[in-house]
C-alpha cells in the first residue's frame, strides 16, 4: 500500500494519569503508533478500509513517573495495532 495511513482517535480515556505525565504518555503513544502503522504486515492488513468505532483495550498498569507513562503509551499503541488487525 502506498500513501499515508490515516488514523483518527476521537477520544482516549485514561483514568489516574498524573497531569505531569500526560506529555510523556502522548509521546510514547505517537512514537509507537508510527512504528506499528509503518510495519509492512500492518499496512497490508489495512488495504481494506475499515472503521472501528470503539476499541476497548484490556486493563494496563503504569509504573510511576514519565518513563512509566511513556511505556504505557507504547503499550496502548501496540494494543491498538493488534485491535486493528482483522
Rosetta blueprint (number, residue, H / E / L):
1 X L
2 X L
3 X L
4 X L
5 X L
6 X L
7 X L
8 X L
9 X L
10 X L
11 X L
12 X L
13 X L
14 X L
15 X L
16 X L
17 X L
18 X L
19 X H
20 X H
21 X H
22 X H
23 X H
24 X H
25 X H
26 X H
27 X H
28 X H
29 X H
30 X H
31 X H
32 X H
33 X H
34 X H
35 X H
36 X H
37 X H
38 X H
39 X L
40 X H
41 X H
42 X H
43 X H
44 X H
45 X H
46 X L
47 X L
48 X L
49 X L
50 X L
51 X L
52 X L
53 X L
54 X L
55 X L
56 X L
57 X L
58 X L
59 X L
60 X L
61 X L
62 X L
63 X L
64 X L
65 X H
66 X H
67 X H
68 X H
69 X H
70 X H
71 X H
72 X H
73 X H
74 X H
75 X H
76 X H
77 X H
78 X H
79 X H
80 X H
81 X H
82 X H
83 X H
84 X H
85 X L
86 X L
